[in-house]
Amino acid sequence: MLLPVTADRSWPLFDVAATRAIERDAAAALPPHSLMQRAGLVVARLAMAVAPHARTVWIACGPGNNGGDGLEAAVHLHSWGKQVVLTLAGDPARLPADAAVSWGKCRQAGLTPSPRPPREWDLCIDALLGIGGARALEGELAALVEAINAGPGPVLAVDQPSGLSSDTGTGESVRATHTLSLLTLKPGLFTALGRDRCGRVWFDDLGIPSDEKRPTARLSGPPPASARPHASHKGSYGDVAVVGGAAGMVGAAVLAASAALHAGAGRVYLCPLSPAADALVAGQPELMVREVATLPLDQMAVACGCGGGEAVATVLPRVLDQARSLVLDADALNAIAAQPQLADSLRRRTRPTVLTPHPLEAARLLGSTSAEVQTDRLRAATTLAERFSCVVILKGSGSVIAAPSKTPHLNPTGNARLATAGTGDVLAGLVAALLAAGWDPFEAATAAVWRHGLAADRWPAGHALTAGALANSL
């Protein structure tokens, strides 16, 4: 069944290896060519739905089975009266068996390949490279992708935009307006460059359910609704302590504390590492300013590191040792990356802990580079989670939430409005509020990232998103 992929439910995601296994099992149980026939029909139907008035449809087919899906779609669209312009990269004599059958159908229908793309087209179907297209684009394929991206109309990518990695969302690729993922949904569509390159994502399992297979990852759905009982009080929702805000950076800690307040924490204590905090909290009388040494951290959820500067390293040993639950962000992560004894203390922690690095902070913790982290975001997040035995939120496009022995999640909400100073501090405060209320740390992290992104998705058009306003909107 053809479905739009939306953020209102959770979706299983399968990497290339898992998808190949599902495909092999399905093909063994079906008559030859069945999957390609189903795929081609779904592609053609979606093409008619997204561009119902298109007259000229350019179908760019590659040398593999993804190209075969495009050839099948070409036969249908031609029979429905569309002017189909077909290009075929590679030698037709070397097509795989299933794609060769579809090529024969095209010839019988009178469709012959054009030596070059059309000058004008109303819809392009990108069927150049499927999940097997892990190599860099070059030669004829690169030229066809360039022509697609320079073209005048919408683009429907079959399975994924050609050139994009199914597993990591990296690579120079087609920029599609719609992507139809077949048989399974793939992680690379929802993280790194995937969210920019795929446009609107659609899914059809081709009648092959994968419910019994363990997914590689999951696309997060909305957190469970939880009404507050009338017979509750501020103690029912826990205490949050925000430790950070060194000289010149107090605002970061105030943002995290404000977010914890607006996310529903019972009480929020701001523990600044600079004496300048009082002026910044004057408009928020609900925040209580305290010295961190005076608080019973073993009874609190602690968010540590927001604007902490180098000063945060002096309080981190106590925080790591005593906090009942803990969110580590920003300069706390940098201190742990720089000081092996702090990293050892983190590894020894047995209480709930969530790390919230952006790619550069993750790279420092891993001893790598931000480019290497971005090359495989899922792997980077799961490696960090295993290394420190905690939950990790790797922030960015398609934030990754990972934990030891758990299926990682990719977050579908959020947009580029969040690319502004302080929004990460707001996320740290939101996670801390959920931990204070007793949430499981993985569920707290997943729910916080989803809610944080949804607030940005609902932001009024034409209004700049600022971190302070974002915190107030939670």
C-alpha positions as CSV (number, residue, x, y, z in Angstrom):
1,M,0.0,0.0,0.0
2,L,1.3,3.4,-1.0
3,L,1.6,5.7,2.0
4,P,3.1,9.2,2.7
5,V,5.7,9.0,5.4
6,T,4.6,11.3,8.2
7,A,5.8,12.2,11.7
8,D,2.6,11.0,13.4
9,R,3.7,7.4,13.7
10,S,6.9,5.4,14.1
11,W,8.3,3.6,11.1
12,P,10.9,0.8,10.9
13,L,14.0,1.5,8.9
14,F,16.2,-1.1,7.2
15,D,19.7,-0.7,5.9
16,V,21.0,-2.1,2.6
17,A,22.0,-5.5,4.0
18,A,18.6,-6.0,5.7
19,T,16.7,-4.8,2.7
20,R,18.6,-7.2,0.4
21,A,17.7,-10.1,2.7
22,I,14.0,-9.1,2.7
23,E,14.2,-8.8,-1.1
24,R,15.8,-12.2,-1.5
25,D,13.2,-13.9,0.7
26,A,10.3,-12.3,-1.2
27,A,11.7,-13.1,-4.6
28,A,12.1,-16.7,-3.7
29,A,8.5,-17.0,-2.7
30,L,7.0,-15.2,-5.8
31,P,6.9,-15.8,-9.5
32,P,9.9,-14.3,-11.4
33,H,9.7,-10.6,-12.1
34,S,6.9,-10.0,-9.7
35,L,8.6,-7.5,-7.5
36,M,9.7,-5.3,-10.4
37,Q,6.2,-5.4,-11.9
38,R,4.7,-4.3,-8.7
39,A,7.4,-1.6,-8.3
40,G,6.9,-0.2,-11.8
41,L,3.1,0.0,-11.3
42,V,3.4,1.9,-8.0
43,V,6.0,4.3,-9.5
44,A,3.6,5.0,-12.4
45,R,0.6,5.6,-10.2
46,L,2.5,7.9,-7.9
47,A,3.8,9.8,-10.9
48,M,0.3,10.4,-12.0
49,A,-0.7,11.5,-8.5
50,V,2.1,14.0,-8.0
51,A,2.0,15.4,-11.5
52,P,-1.5,14.6,-12.9
53,H,-1.2,17.2,-15.7
54,A,2.2,16.3,-16.9
55,R,2.5,15.7,-20.6
56,T,6.1,14.9,-21.1
57,V,7.6,12.5,-18.6
58,W,11.4,11.9,-18.7
59,I,12.4,8.6,-17.2
60,A,16.1,8.3,-16.6
61,C,16.9,4.6,-16.1
62,G,20.2,3.2,-14.9
63,P,22.0,-0.1,-15.6
64,G,20.5,-2.1,-12.8
65,N,17.2,-3.2,-11.3
66,N,16.3,0.4,-10.2
67,G,16.4,1.1,-13.9
68,G,14.1,-1.9,-14.5
69,D,11.6,-0.3,-12.1
70,G,11.7,2.8,-14.3
71,L,11.3,0.8,-17.5
72,E,8.2,-0.9,-16.0
73,A,6.8,2.5,-15.1
74,A,7.5,3.8,-18.6
75,V,5.3,1.1,-20.2
76,H,2.4,2.0,-17.9
77,L,2.7,5.8,-18.4
78,H,3.0,5.3,-22.2
79,S,-0.2,3.2,-22.2
80,W,-1.9,5.9,-20.2
81,G,-1.2,8.5,-22.9
82,K,1.8,10.3,-21.5
83,Q,4.7,11.3,-23.8
84,V,7.5,9.3,-22.3
85,V,11.1,10.2,-23.0
86,L,13.3,7.3,-22.0
87,T,17.1,7.5,-21.4
88,L,19.0,4.4,-20.5
89,A,22.5,4.6,-19.0
90,G,24.7,1.6,-20.0
91,D,24.4,-1.2,-22.4
92,P,20.9,-2.8,-22.6
93,A,22.5,-6.2,-23.4
94,R,24.1,-6.1,-19.9
95,L,20.9,-5.5,-17.9
96,P,20.1,-7.9,-15.0
97,A,17.5,-10.6,-15.9
98,D,14.5,-8.8,-14.4
99,A,15.4,-5.5,-15.9
100,A,16.0,-7.1,-19.3
101,V,12.4,-8.4,-19.3
102,S,11.2,-4.9,-18.6
103,W,13.4,-3.6,-21.4
104,G,11.7,-6.1,-23.7
105,K,8.3,-4.7,-22.7
106,C,9.4,-1.2,-23.6
107,R,10.6,-2.2,-27.0
108,Q,7.3,-4.1,-27.7
109,A,5.4,-0.9,-26.7
110,G,7.5,1.1,-29.2
111,L,9.5,2.9,-26.6
112,T,13.1,3.5,-27.7
113,P,15.8,5.3,-25.7
114,S,16.6,8.9,-26.4
115,P,20.4,9.6,-26.8
116,R,20.0,12.7,-24.6
117,P,17.6,14.2,-22.0
118,P,14.7,16.3,-23.3
119,R,15.1,20.0,-23.2
120,E,11.7,20.4,-21.5
121,W,9.8,18.0,-19.3
122,D,6.9,18.2,-16.8
123,L,8.1,15.3,-14.6
124,C,11.3,13.4,-14.3
125,I,11.5,9.9,-12.8
126,D,14.9,9.2,-11.4
127,A,15.5,5.5,-11.7
128,L,19.3,5.6,-12.2
129,L,20.6,4.1,-9.1
130,G,18.9,2.3,-6.3
131,I,20.2,1.0,-3.0
132,G,23.2,-0.5,-4.7
133,G,24.4,2.8,-5.9
134,A,27.1,3.3,-3.2
135,R,29.8,4.5,-5.6
136,A,30.5,8.1,-6.4
137,L,28.7,9.4,-9.5
138,E,30.9,9.7,-12.6
139,G,30.7,9.7,-16.4
140,E,27.2,9.2,-18.0
141,L,25.5,8.8,-14.6
142,A,26.9,12.1,-13.3
143,A,25.9,13.9,-16.4
144,L,22.3,12.6,-16.1
145,V,22.1,13.6,-12.5
146,E,23.4,17.1,-13.4
147,A,20.7,17.3,-16.1
148,I,18.0,16.3,-13.6
149,N,19.1,18.8,-11.0
150,A,19.2,21.6,-13.6
151,G,15.8,20.7,-15.0
152,P,12.5,22.6,-15.0
153,G,10.1,20.3,-13.3
154,P,9.4,18.1,-10.3
155,V,11.5,14.9,-9.7
156,L,10.2,11.6,-8.4
157,A,13.1,9.4,-7.2
158,V,12.6,5.6,-7.2
159,D,13.7,4.1,-3.9
160,Q,16.1,7.0,-3.2
161,P,17.7,10.0,-5.0
162,S,20.5,8.5,-7.2
163,G,23.8,9.0,-5.5
164,L,22.5,9.2,-2.0
165,S,23.6,6.5,0.4
166,S,20.7,4.4,1.7
167,D,22.5,3.8,5.0
168,T,24.0,7.2,5.8
169,G,22.3,9.9,3.8
170,T,25.5,11.1,2.3
171,G,26.8,11.6,-1.3
172,E,26.3,13.9,-4.2
173,S,22.9,13.1,-5.5
174,V,19.7,14.0,-7.4
175,R,17.6,16.6,-5.6
176,A,14.1,15.1,-5.7
177,T,10.8,16.7,-4.9
178,H,9.3,13.3,-4.1
179,T,11.0,10.0,-3.2
180,L,9.2,6.6,-3.4
181,S,10.9,4.1,-1.1
182,L,10.1,0.5,-2.1
183,L,9.9,-2.6,0.0
184,T,11.5,-0.9,3.0
185,L,12.3,2.6,4.3
186,K,16.0,3.3,4.5
187,P,17.8,5.3,7.2
188,G,19.7,7.5,4.8
189,L,16.4,9.1,3.7
190,F,16.0,10.7,7.1
191,T,19.4,12.0,8.2
192,A,22.4,14.0,7.0
193,L,21.7,15.2,3.4
194,G,18.7,12.8,3.1
195,R,16.1,15.2,4.3
196,D,17.2,17.9,1.9
197,R,17.5,15.6,-1.1
198,C,14.4,13.4,-0.8
199,G,11.6,16.0,-0.7
200,R,8.4,14.3,0.3
201,V,8.9,10.6,1.1
202,W,6.4,8.0,0.2
203,F,6.5,4.2,1.0
204,D,5.1,1.0,-0.5
205,D,6.1,-2.4,0.8
206,L,5.1,-4.1,-2.5
207,G,2.9,-6.4,-0.5
208,I,5.9,-7.8,1.5
209,P,5.4,-7.0,5.2
210,S,8.6,-6.7,7.2
211,D,6.9,-6.8,10.7
212,E,8.8,-9.9,11.8
213,K,12.3,-8.5,10.8
214,R,14.3,-6.5,13.3
215,P,14.8,-3.0,11.9
216,T,18.2,-1.3,11.7
217,A,16.6,1.9,13.2
218,R,13.3,3.5,13.7
219,L,11.9,6.8,12.6
220,S,10.4,8.2,15.8
221,G,6.7,8.8,16.3
222,P,5.0,11.1,18.7
223,P,5.6,10.4,22.4
224,P,2.7,9.0,24.4
225,A,0.2,11.6,25.7
226,S,0.4,11.9,29.5
227,A,-2.2,14.0,31.4
228,R,-1.3,15.3,34.8
229,P,-3.5,13.9,37.5
230,H,-5.5,16.4,39.5
231,A,-4.1,14.9,42.7
232,S,-0.5,15.9,42.0
233,H,1.8,18.6,43.1
234,K,5.1,20.1,42.2
235,G,7.0,17.3,43.8
236,S,5.3,14.9,41.5
237,Y,7.3,16.2,38.5
238,G,10.7,16.4,40.0
239,D,13.5,18.9,40.5
240,V,15.9,20.1,37.8
241,A,19.3,21.7,38.5
242,V,20.9,23.5,35.6
243,V,24.7,23.8,36.1
244,G,26.5,26.1,33.6
245,G,26.6,29.7,32.6
246,A,30.2,30.8,33.0
247,A,31.2,34.4,32.5
248,G,29.8,35.8,29.3
249,M,27.6,32.7,28.7
250,V,25.0,32.8,31.5
251,G,22.3,33.0,28.9
252,A,22.8,29.4,27.8
253,A,22.1,28.1,31.3
254,V,19.1,30.4,31.6
255,L,17.7,29.1,28.4
256,A,18.0,25.5,29.6
257,A,16.4,26.3,32.9
258,S,13.6,28.2,31.2
259,A,13.0,25.2,28.9
260,A,12.8,22.8,31.9
261,L,10.3,25.1,33.5
262,H,8.1,25.3,30.4
263,A,8.4,21.6,29.8
264,G,6.7,21.0,33.2
265,A,9.4,20.4,35.8
266,G,8.2,20.8,39.3
267,R,11.0,23.1,40.4
268,V,14.0,24.4,38.6
269,Y,17.3,25.6,40.2
270,L,19.8,27.6,38.2
271,C,23.4,27.0,39.4
272,P,25.5,29.6,37.5
273,L,29.2,29.4,37.2
274,S,29.2,33.3,37.0
275,P,27.8,35.8,39.5
276,A,25.9,37.6,36.6
277,A,22.9,35.3,36.6
278,D,20.6,37.4,38.8
279,A,20.1,40.0,36.1
280,L,19.1,37.5,33.5
281,V,16.6,35.7,35.6
282,A,14.8,38.8,36.8
283,G,12.0,38.2,34.4
284,Q,11.6,34.6,35.4
285,P,10.8,34.6,39.2
286,E,10.1,30.8,39.0
287,L,13.8,30.1,38.6
288,M,15.7,29.7,41.9
289,V,19.4,30.6,41.8
290,R,21.6,28.4,44.0
291,E,25.2,27.4,44.5
292,V,25.5,23.8,43.1
293,A,27.3,22.7,46.3
294,T,24.1,23.5,48.3
295,L,21.8,21.2,46.4
296,P,21.0,17.5,46.9
297,L,22.0,16.4,43.4
298,D,21.2,12.8,44.2
299,Q,17.5,13.8,44.3
300,M,17.6,15.8,41.1
301,A,17.8,15.7,37.3
302,V,20.9,17.8,36.4
303,A,21.5,19.5,33.1
304,C,25.2,20.3,33.0
305,G,27.4,22.2,30.6
306,C,25.2,24.8,28.9
307,G,27.5,27.8,28.6
308,G,29.8,26.2,31.1
309,G,33.1,27.2,29.6
310,E,36.3,25.9,31.2
311,A,34.8,26.5,34.6
312,V,32.4,23.5,34.3
313,A,35.3,21.1,34.7
314,T,35.6,22.0,38.3
315,V,32.1,20.9,39.2
316,L,31.8,17.9,36.8
317,P,33.4,15.4,39.2
318,R,30.6,16.1,41.8
319,V,27.9,16.2,39.2
320,L,29.0,12.9,37.6
321,D,29.2,11.2,41.0
322,Q,26.0,12.5,42.6
323,A,23.3,13.4,40.0
324,R,20.3,11.1,40.2
325,S,19.9,11.6,36.4
326,L,22.0,13.7,34.1
327,V,22.0,15.5,30.8
328,L,25.5,16.5,29.6
329,D,25.7,19.2,27.0
330,A,28.2,21.6,25.3
331,D,31.2,22.4,27.5
332,A,30.6,19.5,29.8
333,L,31.1,17.2,26.8
334,N,34.2,19.1,25.8
335,A,35.7,18.8,29.3
336,I,35.0,15.0,29.2
337,A,36.7,14.7,25.8
338,A,39.8,16.6,27.1
339,Q,40.2,15.0,30.5
340,P,40.5,11.2,30.7
341,Q,39.6,11.1,34.4
342,L,36.3,12.7,33.6
343,A,35.7,10.3,30.8
344,D,36.4,7.4,33.2
345,S,33.9,8.9,35.7
346,L,31.3,9.0,33.0
347,R,31.9,5.4,32.0
348,R,31.6,4.3,35.7
349,R,28.2,6.1,36.1
350,T,25.3,3.7,36.5
351,R,22.5,6.2,36.8
352,P,20.5,7.6,33.9
353,T,22.6,9.7,31.6
354,V,22.0,11.5,28.3
355,L,24.7,13.1,26.2
356,T,23.5,15.8,23.7
357,P,26.5,16.5,21.3
358,H,26.4,18.3,18.0
359,P,28.8,16.7,15.4
360,L,31.9,18.5,16.5
361,E,31.4,17.7,20.2
362,A,30.7,14.1,19.2
363,A,33.9,14.1,17.2
364,R,35.9,15.3,20.2
365,L,34.5,12.5,22.3
366,L,35.3,9.9,19.6
367,G,38.7,11.3,18.8
368,S,37.7,11.9,15.1
369,T,36.5,14.8,13.0
370,S,33.0,16.3,12.5
371,A,33.3,15.3,8.8
372,E,33.8,11.6,9.9
373,V,30.9,11.8,12.3
374,Q,28.6,13.2,9.5
375,T,29.8,10.5,7.1
376,D,27.9,7.9,9.2
377,R,25.7,9.5,11.9
378,L,24.1,6.3,13.0
379,R,27.4,4.6,13.6
380,A,28.8,7.6,15.4
381,A,25.9,7.8,17.8
382,T,25.8,4.1,18.5
383,T,29.5,4.0,19.1
384,L,29.3,6.9,21.6
385,A,26.4,5.2,23.4
386,E,28.4,1.9,23.7
387,R,31.6,3.7,24.7
388,F,30.0,5.6,27.6
389,S,27.1,3.2,28.4
390,C,24.5,6.0,28.1
391,V,21.9,7.5,25.9
392,V,23.2,9.8,23.1
393,I,21.4,12.4,21.1
394,L,23.5,13.3,18.1
395,K,22.0,16.6,17.0
396,G,21.5,17.7,13.4
397,S,19.3,17.0,10.4
398,G,17.6,13.8,11.4
399,S,18.9,13.7,15.0
400,V,20.0,10.2,16.1
401,I,19.0,8.8,19.5
402,A,21.1,5.8,20.5
403,A,21.5,3.7,23.6
404,P,23.3,0.4,24.3
405,S,21.3,-2.7,23.2
406,K,18.5,-0.6,21.8
407,T,17.4,0.1,18.2
408,P,18.5,3.6,17.4
409,H,15.9,6.2,16.4
410,L,16.0,9.0,13.8
411,N,13.9,12.0,14.5
412,P,11.6,13.2,11.7
413,T,10.6,16.6,13.1
414,G,12.4,20.0,13.0
415,N,13.8,22.2,10.4
416,A,16.5,24.8,9.7
417,R,14.9,27.4,11.9
418,L,16.6,25.5,14.8
419,A,20.0,26.5,13.3
420,T,20.3,29.4,15.7
421,A,22.2,29.9,19.0
422,G,20.6,28.5,22.1
423,T,18.2,25.9,20.7
424,G,20.5,23.1,21.9
425,D,20.4,24.5,25.4
426,V,16.6,24.4,25.2
427,L,16.7,20.7,24.2
428,A,19.0,19.9,27.2
429,G,16.5,21.5,29.6
430,L,13.6,19.7,28.0
431,V,15.4,16.3,28.4
432,A,16.2,17.1,32.0
433,A,12.5,18.0,32.7
434,L,11.4,14.6,31.4
435,L,14.1,12.8,33.4
436,A,13.0,14.6,36.5
437,A,9.5,13.4,36.0
438,G,10.7,9.8,36.0
439,W,10.9,9.0,32.3
440,D,13.2,6.2,31.0
441,P,16.2,8.0,29.6
442,F,16.0,6.7,26.1
443,E,12.3,7.5,25.9
444,A,12.9,10.9,27.5
445,A,15.6,11.7,24.8
446,T,13.4,10.5,22.0
447,A,10.3,12.4,23.2
448,A,12.3,15.6,23.8
449,V,13.9,15.7,20.4
450,W,10.5,15.0,18.7
451,R,8.7,17.8,20.7
452,H,11.6,20.2,20.2
453,G,11.5,19.7,16.4
454,L,7.7,19.8,16.3
455,A,7.7,23.2,18.0
456,A,10.0,24.5,15.1
457,D,7.7,22.8,12.5
458,R,4.7,24.7,14.0
459,W,6.6,28.0,14.1
460,P,4.6,30.9,12.5
461,A,5.8,31.6,8.9
462,G,7.6,34.9,8.6
463,H,8.6,34.9,12.3
464,A,12.2,34.3,13.3
465,L,12.7,31.5,15.8
466,T,14.8,32.4,18.8
467,A,15.8,30.1,21.6
468,G,14.0,32.1,24.2
469,A,10.8,32.0,22.3
470,L,11.2,28.3,21.6
471,A,11.6,27.6,25.3
472,N,8.5,29.5,26.1
473,S,6.5,27.5,23.5
474,L,7.2,24.1,25.0
